[in-house]
Amino acid sequence: MSKKIIRFGVIGCGLMGKEFASAAARWCHLTNVDFEPKIVAVCDANSAATQWFQDNIPSVEAAYTDYKELLANPSVDAVYCAVPHHLHAQIYIDIIESGKHLLGEKPFGIDQEANRLISEAIIKYPNVIVRCSSEFPFYPGALQIFQWVHENKFGKIIEVEAGFWHSSDLDPTKVINWKRRIATNGEYGCMGDLGMHVLHLPMRYGWKPKSVRALLSKIVPERPDGKGNMVPCETWDNAILACDVEMEGQQFPMILSTKRIAPGNANTWFIRITGTDFSAEFTTKNPKQVASLPYKPGGNQAWHVVDAPYKSAYGTITGGIFEFGFSDSILQMWAAFCDELAHGKDTQQPFYCATPEEAAGSHRIFTAALESNRTGQTIPINWRD
Ligand SMILES: NC(=O)c1ccc[n+]([C@@H]2O[C@H](COP(=O)([O-])OP(=O)(O)OC[C@H]3O[C@@H](n4cnc5c(N)ncnc54)[C@H](O)[C@@H]3O)[C@@H](O)[C@H]2O)c1
C-alpha cells in the first residue's frame, strides 16, 4: 500500500516529545493505514533534548533551539508541540499562523485567556487542522464505553464519575519541577495538568455542566529544589469537582477528580457511568477489563467483568488476547491525528482526537472551579458565548 508521508516537526523534546518519536518509530505496528508520520525536524530550548532525537531517530534532518526556525522550514507539514503550559499560547499561535497543522498538548493554554487567544488563531486559519493530545479514550475498554453511550444503553443516567489519579507526589522528597509552579503550570494546578484527560469523553458526549462546586487541596506545601533548599510547591495537588449536567431532558451529577496525590495510583484514568438500564466502568488500573451491569426491572443486579480483547480503533499486528497499554494508546491517538491530516473528515474510523472546542470547554470548567474554591459557592457555567 502506498502511504502518504506526513513530515513532522517536534517542538519540545522532553517526556512527551519522545513518546511521539517512539510511536512514529513503530508505525509498522499498525495494519491497513495509508499514512505515516516522519519526524524530520526537532526543536528544544535545551540542545541535549534534541540530541536524543538525532541519536535515535534517523529521519531527523534538522535540529533547532529556536522554534521559529523550525516553523520557517518549508519541508515541515505538521507540528507536535509539547512544552510547558506558559508557552502554549505563543507557540501554538505561531504554529497555526505558519500554516502547519498542530497536535498540541493539553491544557491548550495556561489559562482561559491564553486558550481564547489560541481559539482566535484557529478561527483565522480554517485550513489548519488543530487537535489536542488526549490518549486514554483510545484504550479498547474506554472505546467500548464510548460506544455504549453512543448507543444510549444506559437508560436514565444516574451518575457519572471520571478521574485521573497519580501518586508520586505523596513523596515529600520528590524534587520540584515546572509542573508544581504557577508561573509555568498555571493556577489550575492538577486540573490543567490532568483535567483534559478526564473531560475528553464527557465533552465528546456533550455533557456540559451547568454549574460546578470545587474542592481543591494543597497537600505538600514545599519541596526540595534539588540544590539543597526547600521551595514553595504552589499548585493545587488534588481537585474534586461536583458538576451538574443537564441535557436532553436528563439531569445528573458528574464527579470529576484530578489527583496528584492519590496513594497507590500510578497513572489511573477511569470512567464509571451508572444508569437505570445499564452501568459500566473502565479503569486503566485493570486495562484488560471492562465491567458492565445490564438491568431489567425486578432482575438481578450483577456486574459482569470481561477481559476486553485488544480491539483498537486502528488495526494492529497484535493478537486479540494480548494486553493494550499506555504506549499503544499514544500510537492510536497519533493514527487518529494522521488519519485526519491524510483524509480530512473521511477518516477510517469515527473516534477522532480531542478538539480545540473540547479543550476550551475544559477551560470554562477549570476557571469556574477556581472561583468555586475561592468563594465556597457553586458557580454557574455559561456555555452560550
Ligand atoms: N498526553 C499526556 O499524557 C501528557 C503527559 C505528560 C505531559 N503532557 C503535556 O505535555 C507538555 C509537555 O510536558 P512534558 O511532560 O513533555 O514536559 P518536559 O518538561 O518533559 O518537556 C518539555 C520540553 O520543552 C522544552 N522547552 C521549554 N521551553 C522551550 C522553548 N521555548 N522552545 C522549545 N522547547 C522548549 C524543555 O526544554 C523540555 O525539553 C505539557 O503541556 C504537558 O501538560 C501530556
PDBQT file of the ligand as one rigid body, heavy atoms in Angstrom, charges set to zero:
ROOT
HETATM    1  N1  LIG A 401      -0.675  13.462  26.976  1.00  0.00    +0.000 N 
HETATM    2  C1  LIG A 401      -0.074  13.097  28.094  1.00  0.00    +0.000 C 
HETATM    3  O1  LIG A 401      -0.278  12.007  28.606  1.00  0.00    +0.000 OA
HETATM    4  C2  LIG A 401       0.904  14.026  28.747  1.00  0.00    +0.000 A 
HETATM    5  C3  LIG A 401       1.767  13.553  29.747  1.00  0.00    +0.000 A 
HETATM    6  C4  LIG A 401       2.700  14.444  30.303  1.00  0.00    +0.000 A 
HETATM    7  C5  LIG A 401       2.723  15.761  29.872  1.00  0.00    +0.000 A 
HETATM    8  N2  LIG A 401       1.846  16.197  28.916  1.00  0.00    +0.000 N 
HETATM    9  C6  LIG A 401       1.860  17.605  28.423  1.00  0.00    +0.000 C 
HETATM   10  O2  LIG A 401       2.955  17.726  27.520  1.00  0.00    +0.000 OA
HETATM   11  C7  LIG A 401       3.509  19.041  27.623  1.00  0.00    +0.000 C 
HETATM   12  C8  LIG A 401       4.990  18.898  27.960  1.00  0.00    +0.000 C 
HETATM   13  O3  LIG A 401       5.111  18.093  29.094  1.00  0.00    +0.000 OA
HETATM   14  P1  LIG A 401       6.350  17.100  29.278  1.00  0.00    +0.000 P 
HETATM   15  O4  LIG A 401       5.989  16.206  30.408  1.00  0.00    +0.000 OA
HETATM   16  O5  LIG A 401       6.763  16.534  27.986  1.00  0.00    +0.000 OA
HETATM   17  O6  LIG A 401       7.421  18.161  29.786  1.00  0.00    +0.000 OA
HETATM   18  P2  LIG A 401       9.018  18.050  29.771  1.00  0.00    +0.000 P 
HETATM   19  O7  LIG A 401       9.491  19.043  30.780  1.00  0.00    +0.000 OA
HETATM   20  O8  LIG A 401       9.487  16.635  29.852  1.00  0.00    +0.000 OA
HETATM   21  O9  LIG A 401       9.383  18.577  28.297  1.00  0.00    +0.000 OA
HETATM   22  C9  LIG A 401       9.149  19.908  27.900  1.00  0.00    +0.000 C 
HETATM   23  C10 LIG A 401      10.285  20.287  26.946  1.00  0.00    +0.000 C 
HETATM   24  O10 LIG A 401      10.021  21.604  26.444  1.00  0.00    +0.000 OA
HETATM   25  C11 LIG A 401      11.282  22.231  26.296  1.00  0.00    +0.000 C 
HETATM   26  N3  LIG A 401      11.127  23.673  26.150  1.00  0.00    +0.000 N 
HETATM   27  C12 LIG A 401      10.944  24.599  27.129  1.00  0.00    +0.000 A 
HETATM   28  N4  LIG A 401      10.876  25.838  26.564  1.00  0.00    +0.000 NA
HETATM   29  C13 LIG A 401      11.002  25.665  25.221  1.00  0.00    +0.000 A 
HETATM   30  C14 LIG A 401      11.004  26.565  24.120  1.00  0.00    +0.000 A 
HETATM   31  N5  LIG A 401      10.852  27.892  24.277  1.00  0.00    +0.000 N 
HETATM   32  N6  LIG A 401      11.177  26.066  22.875  1.00  0.00    +0.000 NA
HETATM   33  C15 LIG A 401      11.335  24.725  22.697  1.00  0.00    +0.000 A 
HETATM   34  N7  LIG A 401      11.354  23.832  23.711  1.00  0.00    +0.000 NA
HETATM   35  C16 LIG A 401      11.164  24.300  24.960  1.00  0.00    +0.000 A 
HETATM   36  C17 LIG A 401      12.031  21.816  27.552  1.00  0.00    +0.000 C 
HETATM   37  O11 LIG A 401      13.439  22.022  27.414  1.00  0.00    +0.000 OA
HETATM   38  C18 LIG A 401      11.656  20.351  27.652  1.00  0.00    +0.000 C 
HETATM   39  O12 LIG A 401      12.580  19.505  26.991  1.00  0.00    +0.000 OA
HETATM   40  C19 LIG A 401       2.682  19.774  28.663  1.00  0.00    +0.000 C 
HETATM   41  O13 LIG A 401       1.669  20.512  28.009  1.00  0.00    +0.000 OA
HETATM   42  C20 LIG A 401       2.070  18.651  29.490  1.00  0.00    +0.000 C 
HETATM   43  O14 LIG A 401       0.833  19.013  30.095  1.00  0.00    +0.000 OA
HETATM   44  C21 LIG A 401       0.969  15.336  28.339  1.00  0.00    +0.000 A 
ENDROOT
TORSDOF 0
